[in-house]
Amino acid sequence: MKVTALIALGALIVGCANPTQKATETSAQENDWEVLFDGTSTDKWKQYNQDTMSEAWKIEDGALVFYPPKEGSQWGKGHNIVTKEKYHSFELALEYKVAEGANSGIFWGIIEDERLAEPYLSGPEIQVLDNERHPDAKAGLTHQAGALYDMVAPSKDVTLPAGEWNSMSITIDYFANQGVVIQNGEEIVSFPVHGEGWNELVANSKFADWAAFGKYRTGKIGLQDHGDVVAYRNIKIRRINAPNMEQEPTSPEATELYEPVPPKVTPGVNGGAPSDAIVLFDGTSFDAWESANGGEAPWILNDDGSMTVADRTGDIRTKEVFGSVQLHLEWRSPADVRGSNQSRANSGVYLQEKYEVQVLDNNDNPTYVNGQVGSIYKQAIPLAMASVPSGEWNTYDIIFHAPEFDEAGNRTKAGTLTVIHNGVLIQDHYELKGTTEYIGWPKNIPHGPGALRLQDHGDNSGVSYRNIWIRPL
């Protein structure tokens, strides 16, 4: 660590006055707030993608102080920290102080996944910076303290010099579609948090092509390791709930809502992807896919815009991970009928690599009904058998709501699956018992977002897929 950083740290922790923080105007009582750091414990925090708290963050004089490790802070191996809990809409209040030339940031909407090495790959950031000395301050106003990083600049610079405590309030309200940053008592940034306005901000930023960035309305709060000395204290959060519907309205206007305005989505044509969907397969490449065993996707890319299972090469999965989704895909069994029972055009669609919707040619091919086409394998019998003749294209439209788990690993909310097969409802908001198991009962193992996986059943199935798109929910 540089000597100058140590000197700055001394000034950071001792001898600085604490300016009175102007409270955000709200009718909430003090007991609406959850204390995330009270100056004595980091019990509500952990290192990103780890199970324990980083030792690079120390508690000193009631502040949570980051000391860069002596060996240096390396990208992908940083000591970023996140809350153990997830939050949807909230107001976050804290104080921060930076050493000379220091850089840090406050994230929200973070998901943890081994494929996402840093919180900024999913979580938008409110910048924490020494505006006087750090080079980022010279890179544009959207990189200065208080900015929605690389997207919205502060209306004015009210940042106090390095070594002094700044107060900050960050409001992220998905119900009102509004984000607000108040620094040292003055509102300096406001922005939409979803819809066309948000999408335009992202499209005009360096995050435009980042697959997971800003996609999750419920996620963790994070504090950034940018390799510099920084301190935070008095961290608390207040959840913002949906509008109160308990009191009986006395006028028609009382039940008329004008915000948030739903985003405009252009529907796809003939099953094509709507304007806000992520296209996973358009018939031209396997760019969005990889082998579940590692490496490139080994399946067959056909001239007609479809792909076919390459027998005994293993499953393929998306490179991107997802939570709750709407999924569309089309699949076809071979016209030349092969095998019988579970060995006739057998494949499967696995949500988060754990929950299977069965793909099978059941035309004149009886099998156990909780394993037939459209079943949630070994769990839910389909409400109808809606397959088209062998060799023709079937459609699956799937709505998946991911299960939720608490910090102790207990399932707090079951996942659900709705499946529409060729326009026919065959699974109606089925509550998953747990993971798909070939032998044994379903398991409930805590997990986060996961990939979409397509199965190679290993018996010359010949199943083909096309027109695959997904919409995170």
C-alpha positions as a Markdown table, in Angstrom:
| # | Residue | x | y | z |
|---|---|---|---|---|
| 1 | Met | 0.0 | 0.0 | 0.0 |
| 2 | Lys | 1.3 | 3.4 | -0.9 |
| 3 | Val | 2.4 | 5.7 | 2.0 |
| 4 | Thr | 0.2 | 8.4 | 0.8 |
| 5 | Ala | -2.8 | 6.1 | 1.1 |
| 6 | Leu | -1.9 | 5.3 | 4.7 |
| 7 | Ile | -1.6 | 9.0 | 5.5 |
| 8 | Ala | -4.9 | 9.6 | 3.8 |
| 9 | Leu | -6.4 | 6.8 | 5.8 |
| 10 | Gly | -5.3 | 8.4 | 9.0 |
| 11 | Ala | -7.1 | 11.6 | 8.1 |
| 12 | Leu | -10.0 | 9.4 | 6.9 |
| 13 | Ile | -10.8 | 7.8 | 10.2 |
| 14 | Val | -10.0 | 10.4 | 12.8 |
| 15 | Gly | -10.4 | 14.1 | 13.3 |
| 16 | Cys | -13.2 | 14.8 | 10.7 |
| 17 | Ala | -16.4 | 16.5 | 11.6 |
| 18 | Asn | -19.6 | 14.7 | 10.7 |
| 19 | Pro | -22.0 | 17.2 | 8.9 |
| 20 | Thr | -25.6 | 16.8 | 9.6 |
| 21 | Gln | -27.3 | 14.6 | 7.1 |
| 22 | Lys | -30.5 | 16.0 | 5.6 |
| 23 | Ala | -33.1 | 13.3 | 5.8 |
| 24 | Thr | -35.0 | 12.3 | 2.7 |
| 25 | Glu | -38.6 | 13.6 | 3.1 |
| 26 | Thr | -40.7 | 10.6 | 4.0 |
| 27 | Ser | -43.6 | 9.7 | 6.2 |
| 28 | Ala | -41.9 | 6.4 | 7.2 |
| 29 | Gln | -41.1 | 5.9 | 10.9 |
| 30 | Glu | -37.6 | 5.1 | 12.0 |
| 31 | Asn | -38.5 | 1.5 | 12.6 |
| 32 | Asp | -39.1 | 1.1 | 8.8 |
| 33 | Trp | -35.3 | 1.2 | 8.4 |
| 34 | Glu | -33.1 | -1.9 | 8.5 |
| 35 | Val | -29.6 | -1.2 | 9.8 |
| 36 | Leu | -27.0 | -2.8 | 7.4 |
| 37 | Phe | -24.0 | -1.6 | 9.3 |
| 38 | Asp | -24.1 | -0.1 | 12.8 |
| 39 | Gly | -20.3 | 0.3 | 13.3 |
| 40 | Thr | -19.8 | -2.9 | 15.2 |
| 41 | Ser | -20.7 | -5.9 | 13.0 |
| 42 | Thr | -20.5 | -7.0 | 9.3 |
| 43 | Asp | -23.0 | -9.8 | 9.9 |
| 44 | Lys | -25.2 | -8.6 | 7.1 |
| 45 | Trp | -22.4 | -8.6 | 4.5 |
| 46 | Lys | -20.3 | -11.1 | 2.7 |
| 47 | Gln | -17.7 | -11.1 | 0.0 |
| 48 | Tyr | -19.1 | -11.3 | -3.5 |
| 49 | Asn | -19.4 | -14.9 | -4.8 |
| 50 | Gln | -18.0 | -16.1 | -1.5 |
| 51 | Asp | -19.6 | -17.5 | 1.7 |
| 52 | Thr | -17.6 | -15.4 | 4.1 |
| 53 | Met | -16.8 | -11.7 | 4.7 |
| 54 | Ser | -13.7 | -10.3 | 3.1 |
| 55 | Glu | -10.9 | -9.6 | 5.6 |
| 56 | Ala | -9.8 | -6.6 | 3.5 |
| 57 | Trp | -12.7 | -4.6 | 5.1 |
| 58 | Lys | -12.0 | -3.6 | 8.7 |
| 59 | Ile | -14.2 | -2.0 | 11.4 |
| 60 | Glu | -12.5 | 1.1 | 12.7 |
| 61 | Asp | -14.0 | 3.9 | 14.8 |
| 62 | Gly | -17.5 | 2.9 | 13.8 |
| 63 | Ala | -16.7 | 2.9 | 10.1 |
| 64 | Leu | -16.3 | 0.0 | 7.6 |
| 65 | Val | -13.0 | 0.7 | 5.9 |
| 66 | Phe | -11.5 | -1.0 | 2.9 |
| 67 | Tyr | -7.8 | -1.6 | 2.8 |
| 68 | Pro | -6.5 | -2.8 | -0.6 |
| 69 | Pro | -4.6 | -6.1 | 0.0 |
| 70 | Lys | -0.8 | -5.7 | -0.1 |
| 71 | Glu | -0.6 | -8.0 | -3.2 |
| 72 | Gly | -2.9 | -5.6 | -5.1 |
| 73 | Ser | -6.6 | -5.8 | -6.0 |
| 74 | Gln | -6.9 | -7.9 | -9.2 |
| 75 | Trp | -9.9 | -7.8 | -11.6 |
| 76 | Gly | -12.0 | -10.9 | -11.1 |
| 77 | Lys | -10.5 | -11.5 | -7.7 |
| 78 | Gly | -11.7 | -8.3 | -6.0 |
| 79 | His | -12.9 | -7.9 | -2.4 |
| 80 | Asn | -16.2 | -6.4 | -3.3 |
| 81 | Ile | -18.9 | -7.0 | -0.7 |
| 82 | Val | -22.6 | -7.5 | -1.0 |
| 83 | Thr | -25.6 | -7.8 | 1.4 |
| 84 | Lys | -26.7 | -11.2 | 2.3 |
| 85 | Glu | -30.3 | -10.2 | 1.6 |
| 86 | Lys | -31.9 | -9.2 | -1.7 |
| 87 | Tyr | -33.9 | -6.0 | -2.2 |
| 88 | His | -36.4 | -4.8 | -4.8 |
| 89 | Ser | -37.5 | -1.2 | -4.3 |
| 90 | Phe | -35.7 | 0.7 | -1.5 |
| 91 | Glu | -34.1 | 3.8 | -0.1 |
| 92 | Leu | -30.5 | 3.3 | 1.0 |
| 93 | Ala | -28.9 | 5.9 | 3.3 |
| 94 | Leu | -25.2 | 6.0 | 4.2 |
| 95 | Glu | -22.1 | 8.1 | 4.7 |
| 96 | Tyr | -18.9 | 7.6 | 2.8 |
| 97 | Lys | -15.4 | 9.0 | 2.9 |
| 98 | Val | -12.6 | 8.5 | 0.3 |
| 99 | Ala | -8.8 | 8.8 | 0.6 |
| 100 | Glu | -7.0 | 11.1 | -1.9 |
| 101 | Gly | -7.4 | 9.8 | -5.4 |
| 102 | Ala | -9.7 | 7.0 | -4.4 |
| 103 | Asn | -12.5 | 5.3 | -6.3 |
| 104 | Ser | -15.4 | 3.1 | -5.2 |
| 105 | Gly | -19.0 | 2.6 | -5.9 |
| 106 | Ile | -22.4 | 1.5 | -4.6 |
| 107 | Phe | -24.3 | -1.2 | -6.6 |
| 108 | Trp | -27.8 | -2.5 | -6.6 |
| 109 | Gly | -29.6 | -5.4 | -8.4 |
| 110 | Ile | -26.6 | -7.6 | -8.1 |
| 111 | Ile | -26.9 | -11.4 | -8.8 |
| 112 | Glu | -24.1 | -13.7 | -7.7 |
| 113 | Asp | -22.9 | -16.3 | -10.2 |
| 114 | Glu | -19.5 | -17.9 | -10.8 |
| 115 | Arg | -19.7 | -16.7 | -14.4 |
| 116 | Leu | -20.0 | -13.1 | -13.3 |
| 117 | Ala | -16.6 | -12.3 | -11.8 |
| 118 | Glu | -17.6 | -8.7 | -10.6 |
| 119 | Pro | -20.7 | -7.1 | -9.2 |
| 120 | Tyr | -20.7 | -4.4 | -12.0 |
| 121 | Leu | -21.5 | -7.1 | -14.6 |
| 122 | Ser | -25.1 | -7.2 | -13.3 |
| 123 | Gly | -25.5 | -4.3 | -10.9 |
| 124 | Pro | -25.7 | -0.6 | -11.9 |
| 125 | Glu | -23.5 | 1.7 | -9.9 |
| 126 | Ile | -23.7 | 5.1 | -8.1 |
| 127 | Gln | -20.1 | 6.4 | -8.3 |
| 128 | Val | -18.0 | 7.2 | -5.2 |
| 129 | Leu | -14.9 | 9.2 | -6.1 |
| 130 | Asp | -12.4 | 11.8 | -5.3 |
| 131 | Asn | -13.4 | 14.3 | -8.0 |
| 132 | Glu | -10.3 | 16.4 | -7.5 |
| 133 | Arg | -7.7 | 13.7 | -8.1 |
| 134 | His | -9.0 | 10.5 | -9.6 |
| 135 | Pro | -8.7 | 10.3 | -13.4 |
| 136 | Asp | -12.3 | 9.1 | -13.8 |
| 137 | Ala | -13.4 | 12.6 | -12.9 |
| 138 | Lys | -11.7 | 13.8 | -16.0 |
| 139 | Ala | -13.4 | 11.2 | -18.2 |
| 140 | Gly | -16.8 | 12.9 | -18.2 |
| 141 | Leu | -19.4 | 14.0 | -15.8 |
| 142 | Thr | -21.1 | 10.6 | -15.8 |
| 143 | His | -18.0 | 9.2 | -14.1 |
| 144 | Gln | -18.0 | 11.7 | -11.2 |
| 145 | Ala | -19.1 | 11.2 | -7.6 |
| 146 | Gly | -22.9 | 10.7 | -7.3 |
| 147 | Ala | -23.3 | 9.8 | -11.0 |
| 148 | Leu | -25.3 | 6.8 | -12.3 |
| 149 | Tyr | -22.0 | 5.5 | -13.6 |
| 150 | Asp | -21.6 | 6.1 | -17.4 |
| 151 | Met | -25.3 | 6.9 | -17.8 |
| 152 | Val | -26.5 | 10.0 | -15.9 |
| 153 | Ala | -24.3 | 12.9 | -14.7 |
| 154 | Pro | -25.0 | 14.8 | -11.4 |
| 155 | Ser | -26.7 | 18.1 | -11.9 |
| 156 | Lys | -24.0 | 19.7 | -9.7 |
| 157 | Asp | -20.9 | 18.8 | -7.8 |
| 158 | Val | -21.7 | 18.9 | -4.1 |
| 159 | Thr | -19.0 | 16.4 | -3.2 |
| 160 | Leu | -16.8 | 17.2 | -0.2 |
| 161 | Pro | -13.0 | 16.9 | -0.4 |
| 162 | Ala | -11.2 | 13.6 | 0.2 |
| 163 | Gly | -11.0 | 12.9 | 3.9 |
| 164 | Glu | -14.4 | 14.4 | 4.7 |
| 165 | Trp | -17.7 | 12.5 | 5.3 |
| 166 | Asn | -20.3 | 12.7 | 2.5 |
| 167 | Ser | -23.9 | 11.7 | 3.1 |
| 168 | Met | -25.8 | 9.9 | 0.4 |
| 169 | Ser | -29.3 | 8.7 | -0.1 |
| 170 | Ile | -30.1 | 6.4 | -3.1 |
| 171 | Thr | -33.7 | 5.6 | -3.9 |
| 172 | Ile | -34.6 | 2.8 | -6.4 |
| 173 | Asp | -38.3 | 2.6 | -6.8 |
| 174 | Tyr | -39.6 | 0.2 | -9.5 |
| 175 | Phe | -43.2 | 0.9 | -8.6 |
| 176 | Ala | -42.8 | 4.6 | -9.4 |
| 177 | Asn | -40.1 | 3.9 | -12.1 |
| 178 | Gln | -37.7 | 6.4 | -10.4 |
| 179 | Gly | -34.2 | 6.5 | -9.2 |
| 180 | Val | -32.9 | 9.4 | -7.2 |
| 181 | Val | -29.5 | 10.3 | -5.7 |
| 182 | Ile | -29.3 | 12.9 | -2.9 |
| 183 | Gln | -25.8 | 13.8 | -1.8 |
| 184 | Asn | -25.0 | 16.1 | 1.1 |
| 185 | Gly | -28.7 | 17.2 | 1.2 |
| 186 | Glu | -29.1 | 18.0 | -2.5 |
| 187 | Glu | -30.8 | 16.0 | -5.2 |
| 188 | Ile | -28.2 | 15.6 | -7.9 |
| 189 | Val | -29.4 | 12.7 | -10.1 |
| 190 | Ser | -32.7 | 11.2 | -11.2 |
| 191 | Phe | -33.4 | 8.5 | -13.7 |
| 192 | Pro | -36.0 | 5.9 | -14.8 |
| 193 | Val | -35.2 | 2.4 | -13.5 |
| 194 | His | -37.0 | 0.3 | -16.2 |
| 195 | Gly | -38.8 | 0.6 | -19.5 |
| 196 | Glu | -37.9 | 2.6 | -22.6 |
| 197 | Gly | -36.1 | 5.3 | -20.6 |
| 198 | Trp | -33.8 | 2.9 | -18.8 |
| 199 | Asn | -33.2 | 0.9 | -21.9 |
| 200 | Glu | -32.1 | 4.0 | -23.7 |
| 201 | Leu | -29.7 | 4.9 | -21.0 |
| 202 | Val | -28.1 | 1.5 | -21.1 |
| 203 | Ala | -28.0 | 1.5 | -24.9 |
| 204 | Asn | -26.0 | 4.7 | -24.9 |
| 205 | Ser | -23.5 | 3.5 | -22.3 |
| 206 | Lys | -20.6 | 1.1 | -22.3 |
| 207 | Phe | -23.0 | -1.6 | -20.8 |
| 208 | Ala | -25.1 | -1.8 | -24.0 |
| 209 | Asp | -23.9 | -5.3 | -24.8 |
| 210 | Trp | -23.5 | -6.7 | -21.3 |
| 211 | Ala | -25.9 | -9.6 | -21.1 |
| 212 | Ala | -26.7 | -9.5 | -17.3 |
| 213 | Phe | -26.4 | -5.7 | -16.7 |
| 214 | Gly | -29.4 | -4.0 | -15.1 |
| 215 | Lys | -31.6 | -7.0 | -15.8 |
| 216 | Tyr | -32.6 | -7.9 | -12.2 |
| 217 | Arg | -35.1 | -5.8 | -10.2 |
| 218 | Thr | -34.5 | -7.9 | -7.1 |
| 219 | Gly | -30.8 | -8.3 | -6.1 |
| 220 | Lys | -28.1 | -7.5 | -3.6 |
| 221 | Ile | -26.6 | -4.1 | -2.6 |
| 222 | Gly | -22.8 | -4.0 | -3.1 |
| 223 | Leu | -19.8 | -1.9 | -2.1 |
| 224 | Gln | -16.9 | -1.8 | -4.5 |
| 225 | Asp | -13.3 | -2.7 | -4.2 |
| 226 | His | -11.6 | -0.5 | -6.8 |
| 227 | Gly | -8.2 | -0.9 | -5.2 |
| 228 | Asp | -8.4 | 2.3 | -3.1 |
| 229 | Val | -8.9 | 3.2 | 0.5 |
| 230 | Val | -12.5 | 4.1 | 1.2 |
| 231 | Ala | -14.8 | 4.1 | 4.3 |
| 232 | Tyr | -18.6 | 3.7 | 4.8 |
| 233 | Arg | -20.7 | 4.1 | 7.9 |
| 234 | Asn | -24.3 | 4.5 | 9.2 |
| 235 | Ile | -25.6 | 2.2 | 6.5 |
| 236 | Lys | -29.3 | 1.6 | 6.6 |
| 237 | Ile | -32.1 | 0.6 | 4.1 |
| 238 | Arg | -35.8 | 1.1 | 3.9 |
| 239 | Arg | -37.9 | -1.2 | 1.7 |
| 240 | Ile | -40.5 | 0.5 | -0.5 |
| 241 | Asn | -43.6 | -1.6 | -0.9 |
| 242 | Ala | -46.4 | -1.6 | -3.5 |
| 243 | Pro | -49.0 | 1.2 | -3.2 |
| 244 | Asn | -51.3 | 0.8 | -0.2 |
| 245 | Met | -54.6 | -0.8 | -1.3 |
| 246 | Glu | -56.1 | -1.3 | 2.2 |
| 247 | Gln | -58.2 | 1.8 | 2.5 |
| 248 | Glu | -61.6 | 1.8 | 0.7 |
| 249 | Pro | -61.5 | 4.5 | -2.1 |
| 250 | Thr | -64.1 | 7.2 | -2.1 |
| 251 | Ser | -63.7 | 8.4 | -5.7 |
| 252 | Pro | -63.1 | 6.8 | -9.0 |
| 253 | Glu | -59.8 | 8.7 | -9.4 |
| 254 | Ala | -58.5 | 7.0 | -6.3 |
| 255 | Thr | -58.2 | 3.7 | -8.1 |
| 256 | Glu | -56.8 | 5.1 | -11.4 |
| 257 | Leu | -53.0 | 4.5 | -11.7 |
| 258 | Tyr | -50.9 | 6.4 | -14.2 |
| 259 | Glu | -47.5 | 5.1 | -13.2 |
| 260 | Pro | -45.5 | 3.1 | -13.8 |
| 261 | Val | -46.3 | 3.2 | -17.5 |
| 262 | Pro | -45.6 | -0.3 | -18.9 |
| 263 | Pro | -42.8 | -0.5 | -21.4 |
| 264 | Lys | -43.7 | -0.7 | -25.1 |
| 265 | Val | -42.9 | -4.1 | -26.6 |
| 266 | Thr | -43.3 | -4.9 | -30.3 |
| 267 | Pro | -44.6 | -8.4 | -30.7 |
| 268 | Gly | -42.8 | -10.9 | -32.8 |
| 269 | Val | -44.3 | -12.2 | -36.1 |
| 270 | Asn | -45.3 | -15.9 | -36.4 |
| 271 | Gly | -43.6 | -16.8 | -33.1 |
| 272 | Gly | -40.6 | -14.6 | -33.6 |
| 273 | Ala | -38.9 | -12.8 | -30.8 |
| 274 | Pro | -40.6 | -9.6 | -29.4 |
| 275 | Ser | -38.5 | -6.5 | -29.3 |
| 276 | Asp | -37.3 | -6.9 | -25.7 |
| 277 | Ala | -36.4 | -10.6 | -25.9 |
| 278 | Ile | -32.9 | -12.1 | -25.9 |
| 279 | Val | -32.5 | -14.2 | -29.0 |
| 280 | Leu | -30.7 | -17.4 | -28.0 |
| 281 | Phe | -30.9 | -19.2 | -31.3 |
| 282 | Asp | -31.8 | -17.7 | -34.7 |
| 283 | Gly | -30.5 | -20.5 | -36.8 |
| 284 | Thr | -27.2 | -18.9 | -37.8 |
| 285 | Ser | -24.8 | -19.8 | -34.9 |
| 286 | Phe | -24.2 | -21.3 | -31.5 |
| 287 | Asp | -22.8 | -18.0 | -30.2 |
| 288 | Ala | -25.1 | -18.0 | -27.2 |
| 289 | Trp | -24.4 | -21.7 | -26.3 |
| 290 | Glu | -21.7 | -23.9 | -24.9 |
| 291 | Ser | -21.3 | -27.6 | -24.1 |
| 292 | Ala | -22.4 | -28.4 | -20.6 |
| 293 | Asn | -19.1 | -30.3 | -20.4 |
| 294 | Gly | -17.1 | -27.3 | -21.3 |
| 295 | Gly | -16.1 | -25.8 | -24.7 |
| 296 | Glu | -18.1 | -25.1 | -27.8 |
| 297 | Ala | -21.6 | -26.4 | -28.4 |
| 298 | Pro | -21.1 | -29.7 | -30.4 |
| 299 | Trp | -24.5 | -30.1 | -31.9 |
| 300 | Ile | -25.4 | -29.9 | -35.6 |
| 301 | Leu | -26.3 | -26.6 | -37.2 |
| 302 | Asn | -28.7 | -27.2 | -40.1 |
| 303 | Asp | -29.2 | -25.3 | -43.3 |
| 304 | Asp | -32.9 | -24.8 | -42.5 |
| 305 | Gly | -32.2 | -22.6 | -39.5 |
| 306 | Ser | -32.5 | -25.3 | -36.9 |
| 307 | Met | -30.1 | -27.3 | -34.8 |
| 308 | Thr | -30.1 | -31.0 | -34.1 |
| 309 | Val | -28.8 | -33.0 | -31.1 |
| 310 | Ala | -25.5 | -34.7 | -32.0 |
| 311 | Asp | -25.9 | -38.0 | -30.4 |
| 312 | Arg | -23.8 | -38.8 | -27.3 |
| 313 | Thr | -22.0 | -35.4 | -27.4 |
| 314 | Gly | -23.7 | -34.2 | -24.2 |
| 315 | Asp | -26.2 | -31.4 | -23.3 |
| 316 | Ile | -25.7 | -27.8 | -24.3 |
| 317 | Arg | -26.5 | -24.8 | -22.2 |
| 318 | Thr | -26.7 | -21.0 | -22.6 |
| 319 | Lys | -23.6 | -19.0 | -21.7 |
| 320 | Glu | -25.9 | -16.5 | -20.0 |
| 321 | Val | -27.7 | -17.3 | -16.7 |
| 322 | Phe | -31.3 | -16.4 | -15.9 |
| 323 | Gly | -33.8 | -16.2 | -13.1 |
| 324 | Ser | -37.5 | -16.1 | -13.8 |
| 325 | Val | -38.3 | -16.0 | -17.5 |
| 326 | Gln | -40.7 | -16.3 | -20.4 |
| 327 | Leu | -39.2 | -18.8 | -22.9 |
| 328 | His | -40.2 | -19.7 | -26.4 |
| 329 | Leu | -38.8 | -22.5 | -28.5 |
| 330 | Glu | -39.8 | -24.9 | -31.2 |
| 331 | Trp | -38.8 | -28.5 | -31.5 |
| 332 | Arg | -39.3 | -31.4 | -33.9 |
| 333 | Ser | -39.0 | -35.2 | -33.7 |
| 334 | Pro | -37.6 | -37.0 | -36.7 |
| 335 | Ala | -40.1 | -37.9 | -39.4 |
| 336 | Asp | -38.5 | -41.4 | -39.6 |
| 337 | Val | -39.8 | -42.8 | -36.3 |
| 338 | Arg | -37.1 | -44.4 | -34.2 |
| 339 | Gly | -37.4 | -46.5 | -31.0 |
| 340 | Ser | -40.2 | -46.6 | -28.5 |
| 341 | Asn | -41.2 | -45.6 | -25.0 |
| 342 | Gln | -38.6 | -43.2 | -23.6 |
| 343 | Ser | -36.2 | -43.9 | -26.5 |
| 344 | Arg | -38.2 | -42.2 | -29.2 |
| 345 | Ala | -37.1 | -38.5 | -29.8 |
| 346 | Asn | -36.3 | -37.9 | -26.1 |
| 347 | Ser | -34.8 | -34.6 | -25.1 |
| 348 | Gly | -35.7 | -32.0 | -22.5 |
| 349 | Val | -35.7 | -28.3 | -21.7 |
| 350 | Tyr | -34.1 | -27.6 | -18.3 |
| 351 | Leu | -34.8 | -24.2 | -16.6 |
| 352 | Gln | -31.8 | -23.2 | -14.5 |
| 353 | Glu | -30.3 | -26.6 | -15.5 |
| 354 | Lys | -32.5 | -28.1 | -12.8 |
| 355 | Tyr | -36.2 | -28.3 | -13.8 |
| 356 | Glu | -37.1 | -30.3 | -16.9 |
| 357 | Val | -40.0 | -29.9 | -19.3 |
| 358 | Gln | -40.0 | -33.2 | -21.3 |
| 359 | Val | -39.5 | -33.4 | -25.0 |
| 360 | Leu | -40.7 | -36.7 | -26.5 |
| 361 | Asp | -42.4 | -38.2 | -29.5 |
| 362 | Asn | -45.6 | -39.7 | -27.9 |
| 363 | Asn | -47.5 | -40.2 | -31.2 |
| 364 | Asp | -48.7 | -43.9 | -30.9 |
| 365 | Asn | -46.0 | -44.3 | -28.3 |
| 366 | Pro | -47.4 | -44.8 | -24.8 |
| 367 | Thr | -45.1 | -44.3 | -21.8 |
| 368 | Tyr | -45.5 | -43.4 | -18.1 |
| 369 | Val | -47.6 | -40.2 | -18.1 |
| 370 | Asn | -45.4 | -38.2 | -15.7 |
| 371 | Gly | -42.6 | -38.7 | -18.3 |
| 372 | Gln | -44.6 | -38.1 | -21.5 |
| 373 | Val | -44.3 | -35.1 | -23.8 |
| 374 | Gly | -45.1 | -31.9 | -21.9 |
| 375 | Ser | -44.7 | -33.4 | -18.5 |
| 376 | Ile | -42.6 | -31.7 | -15.8 |
| 377 | Tyr | -40.5 | -34.8 | -15.7 |
| 378 | Lys | -41.3 | -37.2 | -12.9 |
| 379 | Gln | -43.5 | -34.5 | -11.2 |
| 380 | Ala | -46.5 | -33.2 | -13.2 |
| 381 | Ile | -48.6 | -35.0 | -15.7 |
| 382 | Pro | -49.6 | -32.7 | -18.6 |
| 383 | Leu | -53.3 | -31.5 | -18.7 |
| 384 | Ala | -53.5 | -32.6 | -22.4 |
| 385 | Met | -51.5 | -34.3 | -25.1 |
| 386 | Ala | -51.1 | -31.6 | -27.8 |
| 387 | Ser | -48.3 | -32.8 | -30.1 |
| 388 | Val | -48.4 | -32.4 | -33.9 |
| 389 | Pro | -47.5 | -35.4 | -36.1 |
| 390 | Ser | -43.9 | -36.8 | -36.0 |
| 391 | Gly | -41.6 | -34.7 | -38.1 |
| 392 | Glu | -43.6 | -31.5 | -37.8 |
| 393 | Trp | -42.6 | -28.5 | -35.6 |
| 394 | Asn | -44.0 | -28.2 | -32.0 |
| 395 | Thr | -43.9 | -24.9 | -30.0 |
| 396 | Tyr | -43.4 | -24.6 | -26.3 |
| 397 | Asp | -44.1 | -21.3 | -24.5 |
| 398 | Ile | -43.0 | -21.6 | -20.9 |
| 399 | Ile | -43.4 | -19.2 | -18.0 |
| 400 | Phe | -40.9 | -20.0 | -15.2 |
| 401 | His | -40.8 | -18.4 | -11.8 |
| 402 | Ala | -37.6 | -19.4 | -10.0 |
| 403 | Pro | -37.7 | -20.7 | -6.4 |
| 404 | Glu | -36.3 | -18.6 | -3.6 |
| 405 | Phe | -34.1 | -19.6 | -0.7 |
| 406 | Asp | -33.1 | -17.8 | 2.5 |
| 407 | Glu | -29.5 | -17.5 | 3.8 |
| 408 | Ala | -29.8 | -20.7 | 5.7 |
| 409 | Gly | -30.6 | -22.6 | 2.5 |
| 410 | Asn | -34.3 | -23.1 | 3.3 |
| 411 | Arg | -36.7 | -22.8 | 0.4 |
| 412 | Thr | -39.0 | -19.8 | 1.1 |
| 413 | Lys | -40.9 | -19.8 | -2.1 |
| 414 | Ala | -41.5 | -22.7 | -4.6 |
| 415 | Gly | -40.7 | -22.3 | -8.2 |
| 416 | Thr | -43.6 | -22.6 | -10.7 |
| 417 | Leu | -43.9 | -23.6 | -14.3 |
| 418 | Thr | -46.6 | -22.8 | -16.9 |
| 419 | Val | -46.3 | -24.6 | -20.2 |
| 420 | Ile | -48.3 | -23.9 | -23.4 |
| 421 | His | -47.8 | -26.6 | -26.1 |
| 422 | Asn | -48.9 | -25.7 | -29.6 |
| 423 | Gly | -51.3 | -23.1 | -28.1 |
| 424 | Val | -52.8 | -25.5 | -25.6 |
| 425 | Leu | -52.3 | -25.0 | -21.8 |
| 426 | Ile | -50.7 | -28.2 | -20.5 |
| 427 | Gln | -49.1 | -27.1 | -17.2 |
| 428 | Asp | -51.0 | -24.4 | -15.2 |
| 429 | His | -48.7 | -22.6 | -12.8 |
| 430 | Tyr | -47.5 | -25.9 | -11.4 |
| 431 | Glu | -45.6 | -25.5 | -8.1 |
| 432 | Leu | -42.3 | -27.4 | -8.4 |
| 433 | Lys | -41.6 | -29.9 | -5.7 |
| 434 | Gly | -37.9 | -29.5 | -6.4 |
| 435 | Thr | -35.3 | -30.5 | -8.9 |
| 436 | Thr | -35.8 | -33.0 | -11.7 |
| 437 | Glu | -34.5 | -36.4 | -10.6 |
| 438 | Tyr | -34.4 | -39.6 | -12.6 |
| 439 | Ile | -34.1 | -41.7 | -9.5 |
| 440 | Gly | -35.4 | -40.5 | -6.1 |
| 441 | Trp | -37.5 | -37.6 | -4.9 |
| 442 | Pro | -37.1 | -34.0 | -6.0 |
| 443 | Lys | -34.4 | -32.1 | -4.1 |
| 444 | Asn | -34.4 | -28.5 | -2.8 |
| 445 | Ile | -30.8 | -27.4 | -3.0 |
| 446 | Pro | -30.3 | -23.6 | -2.7 |
| 447 | His | -29.2 | -21.9 | -5.9 |
| 448 | Gly | -29.3 | -18.6 | -7.8 |
| 449 | Pro | -29.8 | -17.9 | -11.5 |
| 450 | Gly | -28.9 | -20.7 | -13.9 |
| 451 | Ala | -28.5 | -21.5 | -17.6 |
| 452 | Leu | -31.1 | -22.8 | -19.9 |
| 453 | Arg | -30.1 | -26.4 | -20.8 |
| 454 | Leu | -31.1 | -28.7 | -23.7 |
| 455 | Gln | -30.7 | -32.4 | -23.3 |
| 456 | Asp | -28.9 | -35.0 | -25.3 |
| 457 | His | -30.6 | -38.1 | -24.2 |
| 458 | Gly | -27.9 | -40.3 | -25.7 |
| 459 | Asp | -30.1 | -42.6 | -27.7 |
| 460 | Asn | -30.0 | -41.2 | -31.3 |
| 461 | Ser | -33.0 | -39.0 | -30.6 |
| 462 | Gly | -32.7 | -36.8 | -33.7 |
| 463 | Val | -34.6 | -34.0 | -31.9 |
| 464 | Ser | -34.2 | -30.5 | -33.5 |
| 465 | Tyr | -34.7 | -27.0 | -32.1 |
| 466 | Arg | -35.2 | -23.6 | -33.6 |
| 467 | Asn | -36.4 | -20.0 | -32.9 |
| 468 | Ile | -35.4 | -19.9 | -29.2 |
| 469 | Trp | -35.8 | -16.6 | -27.4 |
| 470 | Ile | -36.2 | -15.6 | -23.7 |
| 471 | Arg | -37.5 | -12.6 | -21.7 |
| 472 | Pro | -36.2 | -12.2 | -18.1 |
| 473 | Leu | -39.1 | -11.4 | -15.8 |
